[in-house]
Amino acid sequence: MPFDFLKNYTRRMRSVGRYSLLIQNIVSKTSWGSVYGIKSTDEQISLVFTVLLYLMEMSLRDENCTLDDIAGFLSVLDDVYLGNGWSYDTCRDLADFIVNTIICNEGRIMTFAARDYEEGSIRELTIRYVNNRAVDERNVRRTSYYLTEDGYILLLSTLEIESNMRLKVQELLFQMQLERQDYDKALEYVKGIFNEMRLQIHKVQEAMVKLRRNVLDYSVAEHEQLLKENLDVIADSSERLEGYRTEVQTKRRELKEIEVNLRELNEEERKKLKNLGAISEYLSRSLDEFQRIRNHHFKLKDLYAAELDNSFLISAVKRFSLRDKIYEEVLKQPALLGELHTFLSPLFRQDPEKIYDPARSTQLQRPVRGRREEEAETIDFDEAAWEEEQERLREEKRARYHACLNGILAPVVAEGEVRLSELCARAASEEDYRRALIPTVDTFKEVMVELIRSRELDIRALRQERRESLADTGEGFEVGAMILEVLDQLPDGRQIRQLIVERISEDTVVFEGIEEALPYPHLRTIRCSEVRVRGMKDGI
């Protein structure tokens, strides 16, 4: 190639096309001024990118993002910043207009014609910013939107640098801020590391979806590039992130020792301690994302090989023309119509009905007569009674979680710490305590998993978050909110300022003879690692 600086020109034009197609869609629509009163092109572009940033935030959280969610966001945005006085219906129409008409181009494929100087041809680059999927919200089928790889790159390139150096640069800047002890900026950079890993996972997931749809639309070059990016991320990220987390935890311990042994921390030191806790949490989440990237990397390789094998099998199928093999032959000999069923019957052959289902052999079988009578019954649905029943079930579930956590935290408040083996010994000797500690096996397992995963819980921060948050915890088990509820009800429980959960040995603690009622009465055994739960009180 005579001009080396024109290599990878299509990649450059793809970045240009992401902006060009979106801006072209924005400025070509006349509804901005006539319907919504937004006449300035700058304001139009700014509003579309604002909605894209909201979509990216929801995508990074793996939360559903429907048009109603976007309309609510626009309504709050208008009340706080824009001041256009839009009603909710107007915000709903504007959300549909921005997402479906502009960003999704009314469902039509968007292409950007870019010249490829290496091959001497014009390439049509397909660009798509947003994808959607069907979700169930309160038993209602809704459409949820999320960003594609093009959407992520478009937004990240407005702030972060382009290319595969983003993650390494983020880590370098994060390390520099740690050395300078500027933990505010270090927290921002560790968030960037986490976001980069989430983006890589989304890229792999989109590639897997593309492979399942049609392996021929997924080129070898794309596959090699994605695998190379995965390897760049997982080459030594685990060791570096683990080293950063160890360093951050050491700095946290130093500050805590000052607070415990020497003096009270000043405002700046408390802020540093809070930021170090947030940094440690993001590093732990980044390590989890690193593990997901490694798992997805091998899944992608296996899926690609399997889909290629399937494509070869499909290409080996012999095909024939119905017109030549059937229609023309029938015209020559009409008497063959009487035997046509012998040729076509294999096409309509169905799978044989199951005679024996092994899965049902372990299920409780009902008499056929009783089942038919139940099926013939007329059901009178009472919505109010159903809601009352659901509320009762939720309260029973919360009561089980509350009793289990109370059985763990009560000894911690009284004694300062407790080991799982001590709880096991007490449960073996006291039947009432065992039933409270282990209402069901699943409840006990979920509580212990959440406690071990949390490791260190700042009770003060949780109380501050509860005061500032108006969100409902819903039906699920949220460990922080339930711990606060239990501690508030225990004598001296409000003196606890921190909970530390740690594995202390490889010994196995065994709870034997745990009664379970469902799906049939039986006994179960629980095996856990030895865990210690410590409570740090004020003034200690």
N, C-alpha and C positions, 0 to 999 in steps of 0.2 A: 504494500500500500504506500503510495508516494507521500501522503500527508499523515504522519503518525498522530497528530493532534486531533484527527477526526475519528479515532477509534472510540468505540462505545458511544457513538453519537446518538443512537436510538435510545440509550438509557438517559442521556441528557434530555432528549426530546420528550421522553415519557414524563420526566419531572416537569417540563414546560407544559405538556399537554394536560397534566392534572390541574394546573391553574387556568390554562387557556379555556378548556371546555366549561369549567365551572363559572368563570367570569362571563363567558359568552352566554351561558344560560341565564345568568342573573340580569345582564343589561338588555337582553332581548325581550324580556317580559314587561308588558305595559300595565299589569295589574298592580304593580307596586304603588304607583301614584293614584290611580283611579279608584282602587278598592281600599288600600291600607294607608294611603296618605304619606308614603315614603317616596319622595321624589329625588332625593340625592343618591347618586350611584354609590358614593362612599358609604352612606348609611345602609344601603341594600347589601353591599358586600360584607360590611361589618356584621350585620344581623345574621347572614347565612353562616359565616365562620363562627359566630357565637353559638348557633345551634349545633354546628359540627363539633365544637369543643364539649358541649353538653353530651352529645352522643358518645364522644370518646370517653368521657368520665364514666358514663353508665356502662360502656363496653368493658372498661378496665375493671369495674367492680363486678362484672358478670351479672348485672341486674337487668330486668326487663325494661324496655324503653318504648312505650306506646305513644301514639299521637296525643293521647290525653296527658301523659307525663310531660311531653314537649310543650303542650298548650299551657299546663300549669307553670312550667318554667318561664315561658314567655309572659304570662300574666304577672308573675312576681318581678320579672325583669322590667316590665313596663311601669309597674307601680314604684319601683325603687329608682330606676335610672332613666328610662325613656320618657315617661310622662305623656304618652299619646292618648291615654284614657280608653284603651281597648277593653271591650267586654270579653268574657270568657269565650263566647261563640266566635268572636272575631279572632281571638288567639287560637282557637281550634282550627278555623279555616286557614289562618296564616301558617300554622304548623303543617297542615296538609299541603299547602302551596309550596312551602320551602322544601319539605322532605320529598314529596312525590313528584311535584312538577319541576323543581329546579335541580335538586341533588340527584334524584333518580331519573330525571329526564322523561317523566311520564311513562316509565317502564321501557323506554327504547334504549337500545345499546348505544353507548357513546364511544366513538373511535376517533383517534387522532392519527393523521397520515404523516409519518416520519420517514425521512430518507435514510437508508442504510448505505453509507459510503463503502463499507467493507464488502458488501454483496452487490452493490450497484443497483439497488431496487428500492421501491417504496413499500414500507411496512405499515399495516393498519394496526395501531396499538389500541387494544380495548381497555377502557378505564371505567372503573366502578367504585364509587366512594362508600356506598351504604348497601348492606344486604338486610334481609328480613327473615323472620321465622315465626311460626304460629306458636303461641303460648296460651295456657289456660290461667285466667285470673278470676277467681271466685266462680268457677265452673262456666266461664264465658270465654269463647274462643277469640283471642285478640292477636294483632300483628305487632311484633316487637322488632325494632330496628337496631342494628349494630354496625360498627365501622368495619370495612374490609382493609386489606393491606394498603391499597391505594389511599384510603381515607386516613389511616394512621400516618403514612409517610408524608402526605400532604400537610397534616397538622404539625407533625414533629419537625418538618423542615422549616416551618415558620419560626421556630425557636431554637431547636437543637441543630447540630451539624448533621450533614448527610453522610451516608456510607456506613460500613460495618465497624468503623472506629468509634461509634457513639458510646458503646458500653465501656470500652477501655478508657475513653476520655472521662466519662462519668466517674469511673473508679479512681482514676488519677486525681481528679479534682476533689473527690471525697477524701482520699488519703491525705491530700495537702491540707484540707480544712481540719481533719482530725489532728494533724501535727500542730496546727496553729491554735487548736482548741476553740475554733469558731464553730460551735455545734449547731447554730442556727443554719448556716450555709451547708454544713455537713448533712443535716437532715434533708434539705432540699435535694442534694445530690444523691443521697441514698434512695430517695423516692424516684429519682430518674433511673437509677439502676433497676429498681423493681419494675418500673414501667417498661423499660427496654426488654426485660425478660418476659413480661406479659405479652408484649408485641410479638416476640419470637414464637411464643406458644400459639398465638392467633394465626401467624403465618403458616405454621405447621398444620394446624387444624383446617385451615382453608385449603391447603394443598391436599389433605386427605379427602376432603369433600369433593374436590375436583377429580381426584383419582377415582373415587367411587362412581362418579357420574360418567366419565369417559377417560380412560387412561391415555387414549390417543391425543387428547387435548393438552396433555401434560408432557412437556418436552424433557428430554434427558438433561439439557442444559439447566433448566429450571430446577430439576431434582438435584443435580450436582451442586448448584449454587446454594440451595437451601440446606443440604447436608453439610456443606462447608461452613455456613453460618452457624449451624447447630454445634459443630465441632469447635468453632472459635469460641462459642459461649461456654461450652462444658469442658474445654481443655483443662483449665486449672481454676475455674471460677469457684468451685467448692472450697478449695484450700484457702484462696484469698478471702472469700466471704467469711469463712470460719475464723480466719486470723483476725479480720476486722471485728467480728463479734466478740472474740476473746479480749481484744484490746479495749473495746467499749465497756464490756462487763468489768474489766479490771479498774477502769476509771470510775465506774459507778460504785464499786466497792470502796474505793479510796474515799470518795465523797461521803458515802454512808458511814464509814468508820470515823470520819471527822465529826459527823453529826452525832454519832452514838457516844464516842469517847471523849471528844475535846470540847466542842462548842456547837451552838446552833448555826446552821448555814444561813448566810445572808441571801438577799433576794437574787443576786446574780448567780450564786452557787446553786440555789434551788432551781433556777431556770436551766442551768447546765445539767443538773441531775434529771430534770424532766425531759430535756432534749435527748440525753443519752439513753433514757428508757425508750423513747420513741424510735431512736436509731437502732437500738437492739431489736426492737419488734420488727422493723422493716428488714433488717438483715436476716432475721429468722424466716420471715415470709419470702425473702429472695432466695434463701436456701431451699425452701419448699418448691418455689418456681423452678429453680435449677434442677431439682429431681424430676419435676414434670417434663421439662425440656428433654432431659436424658431419656425418659420413658417414651415420650412422643417421637424422639429421634429413631429409636429402634422399631416402634410401631409403624412409622412412615416407611422405613426400609422394607419391613415384612409386607406391608400393604402393597407397595409398588411391585414387589416381586410376584405377589399373588395375582394382582390385576393383570400384569404382563402375561402370566401363565394362562389366565382366563381368556385374554384376547387372542392368544395363539390357538386355544381350543375352539374359539368361535370361528377363527379364520379357517380351521380345518373342516368345518361343517360343509358338506356338499349341498349346493343349491341347484334348483332347476326352475325352468319357466313353466308356470301353469298353462300359459297359452300354447306353448309348443308341445308339452308332454300330455296335456289333458284335452284342452279345447280343440286343437287341430285333429287329434286322434278321434275324438267323439264325432266330429263332423265327417270324418272318413267312414266311421262305423257307428251309426246311432244306436245300434243294439248294445253297445258297451255301457249305455246309461243305466241299464239294469244291474250292472256290477260295479257302479261307481262307488257305492258305499264301502266296498272292500278296500278301496284305495284311500278314502278320506277318513274312515273310522279311527285310525291311529291319531289323527290330529285332534280329535275330541275325546280321547281317552282320559278319564279322570283317575286321580290317585285312589287306591282302594281305601275303604273306610277302616278305621282302627277297630280291631277286635279286642285287643287287650292293651290298656294304658298302664305301664308300670308305675307312673307317678301317682295314680289313684289307689294303688294297693296300700299305701301308708296313710290314706285319708279315712276319716270317719265316714262310713257309708250309711245312708238313710234308706229306709224301705221305699221302694218305687211308688207304692200306693200313697204313702204319706207325702212324698215329694209332689206327686200329681195333684193331690188335694191342696197343697200349699200353693202350687202354681195357679190353681183355679180360684183362689180366694180373691176377693175384691179389696184392694188396699185403699183406705181412706187416709190421705196424707194431710196431716195437720202441721202447718209450717211453724206455728208457735210452739207446739209440743216438741217438734224436731229441734228447734233452736234451744229450748230448755234442756233437752237431752244432750246436745252438743256442748252446751255450757257446763253441764254437770260432768261430762267426760273430761273437759279441759281442766276443771277444778280438781278432779281426782288425779289427773296427771301432774299438775303443779304440786299437789299435796305429797305425792310420792317423791318428787325431786326435793321438796322442802324437807321431808323427813330424813332422806338420805344425807343431804348436806348438813342437817342439824346433828345427826349422829357422828359426823366427822369433825365439825367445827366446835361442838360443845366441849370435848376434851382439850382442843387446842386453846380455847379461851381460858379454860380452867387451869391447865397445866403448862401452857406455853408451847407445847409440841406434842405430836402423837405419831406413832408408827402404825402402818397397816397391820402388822402382826399383832399389835396390842388390840386393835379393833376386832381382829379375827378371834382372838382368845376370849374377849368379852362377849362377842356374838355367839360363841359356842356354849357359854355358860348362862347367858341371859336370853331367853326366847323372845321377850318383848323387844329388847334392843336389836336383836337380829332382824326381826320383822320390820323395824323402823329403818335400820341401816340398809337392808336389802329388800325393799318392797317387791321389786322384780329384778331379775338378773340384768335385763337390758337397761333399766334405770341406773343400777349401780355401775355398770360398765361405762355408760355414757358420762356419768358424773366423774368417775375416776379418769377417763380419757381427757375430758375437758380440763380437769385440774392439772394433770401432768403436762398437757400441752401449754397451759398458761404459764407454768414455772414460777413467775413472780407476779403478784397482783398488788398494785398500789391502791389500797383501799381509799386513801384520800382522793386520788385522781378519779376513782370510780364514783365517789360521792359527788365530786364536782361535776363530773359528766352527767350524773343523774339529775342534778339541779338545773343544768343548762339545757338538757335534752327534753323534748316533748314527745319523743317517739314511743309507741307502744311496743312492748317486747313480743306480743303475739302469742301464738300457741306453743312455739318451740322453747327449748331450754337454753337460756342465756346465762352463762355461769356467773358473770359479774353482777347482774341484777339480783340473781337468787342469793348470792353470798351476802350482799348488802341487806337483803330482806331477813336472812337468818341471823346475821350479826346484830341487827337492830332489835331483835326479839330476845337475844341472849343477855343475861346479866354480865356487865363489863364488856359486852361485845363491841361497843363503840370505841373502846380503847385500842382496838386492833388497828394499826396503820398499814400493815403489810403482811401478806401471806406468801410463804415460800414453799413450793412443792418440789421435791427432789428424790430421785432414785438413789439409794444409799448402798445397795449391795445387789448381788446376783441371786440371792436367795428367793425362793418362791413361796408366797403366802397362799394357802389353800383354804377356801371356804367350802365345806362339804355339807351335803344334805340340804341344799337350798330347794325349797318347794316351789314348783311352777304349776300353774293351773291350766295354761293354754299351751298347745291345742288339746292336751289331755293331761291329767294329773301325773306328774313325774318329779324325780329329784335330779338336781343338776349340781355340778361342781365348778367353782370359779377358781382360776389360778392367776395370780398377779405377782408382779415384781414387788420387792420390798420398797415402800415409799414412806417418806417422812414429810409431814405437814407441820410447818413452824409458823407461829404468829408473833410478829414484832409489835409491841405495845408502845404507846406514847411514854416518853421519859425513860425508855430502856435502850 
